[in-house]
Amino acid sequence: MIHRKLSIFSFFLLTPLLFISTGASAAGDSMMLQSGDFVGYSFWLISMALAAATIFFLMESLRIGGKWATSLTVSALVTFIAAFHYFYMREVWVSTGATPTDFRYIDWLLTVPLLMIEFYLILAAITNVSGGIFWRLLIGTLVMLVPGYMGEAGYLNATVGFAIGMVGWFFILYEIFFGEASKVAATKAPPAVQMSYTLMKWTVTVGWAIYPLGYFFGYLAGGTDEGTLNIVYNLADVLNKIAFGLFIWYAANADTAAKS
Ligand SMILES: *C/C=C(C)/C=C/C=C(C)/C=C/C1=C(C)CCCC1(C)C
């Protein structure tokens, strides 16, 4: 039963990914990765790591199941959506040398709310939590990303976009450090869930800080080297998408083991 489900999942997952990756290489020499293009290598490595992480989270979601299934499936959605965007971003970089800002923001607009939902889901897996946590984190995400995009794309003054975006991020940090979510985690969560909540919370603090720093140096402080900026963003995504999912996977395993 489980195995049939798994093969159906893998089929639907891998087919589009294969199309995208062969499409990229069939489109001509200009699209090929050049030897020595380390930024291109990083795009390639991260896209594959994200695709592999997707399969891992889906399979583990089926294996562990129960009330953790949704959290693990959402982790898989995050890495899946990102893998797709990375295939396109890699193509933009390799064929034009440009920074794929639009693709990044479309990816963030989908994956960041899903990452926020994870805080709600891991708490909902252990106790009753109010929908307010979910809505506040979602609103924080939009306040952070929409002005950030408008600032980068030139629809809004870059400094104003940055400043409003920072308010959104601080609003999220407030909720997970001092708000209702933090209180539920501190009082109701078993040790394994508390541990992963702490890791997730610090990822949102330290790992996420990389993006506004990139924005700051790229747009407000005289500009940086685009190649470096892309490598930094790519590595940040490994931490903020794959490792973040692994923290949840850890809690799911430990919580399930403690109860069996
Ligand atoms: C998987 C992708 C993630 C976790 C992306 C996160 C993006 C941010 C935390 C962006 C933050 C920004 C600000 C805090 C200020 C305005 C500029 C942004 C959008 C780069």
The ligand as a MOL file (V3000), in Angstrom:
LIG
                    3D

  0  0  0     0  0            999 V3000
M  V30 BEGIN CTAB
M  V30 COUNTS 20 20 0 0 0
M  V30 BEGIN ATOM
M  V30 1 C 13.3940 29.9830 1.2920 0
M  V30 2 C 13.4590 31.3930 1.2640 0
M  V30 3 C 13.4770 32.2160 2.3680 0
M  V30 4 C 13.4650 31.6490 3.7400 0
M  V30 5 C 13.5110 33.6310 2.1340 0
M  V30 6 C 13.5150 34.5630 3.0810 0
M  V30 7 C 13.5530 35.9520 2.7620 0
M  V30 8 C 13.6870 36.9670 3.6670 0
M  V30 9 C 13.8130 36.7090 5.1250 0
M  V30 10 C 13.7180 38.3360 3.1720 0
M  V30 11 C 13.8130 39.4260 3.9680 0
M  V30 12 C 13.8380 40.8470 3.5860 0
M  V30 13 C 13.7650 41.7760 4.6260 0
M  V30 14 C 13.7490 41.3640 6.0570 0
M  V30 15 C 13.7240 43.2600 4.3840 0
M  V30 16 C 13.3480 43.6030 2.9660 0
M  V30 17 C 14.1160 42.8320 1.9970 0
M  V30 18 C 13.9280 41.3210 2.1270 0
M  V30 19 C 12.6600 40.9470 1.3720 0
M  V30 20 C 15.1330 40.6980 1.4320 0
M  V30 END ATOM
M  V30 BEGIN BOND
M  V30 1 1 1 2
M  V30 2 2 2 3
M  V30 3 1 3 4
M  V30 4 1 3 5
M  V30 5 2 5 6
M  V30 6 1 6 7
M  V30 7 2 7 8
M  V30 8 1 8 9
M  V30 9 1 8 10
M  V30 10 2 10 11
M  V30 11 1 11 12
M  V30 12 2 12 13
M  V30 13 1 12 18
M  V30 14 1 13 14
M  V30 15 1 13 15
M  V30 16 1 15 16
M  V30 17 1 16 17
M  V30 18 1 17 18
M  V30 19 1 18 19
M  V30 20 1 18 20
M  V30 END BOND
M  V30 END CTAB
M  END
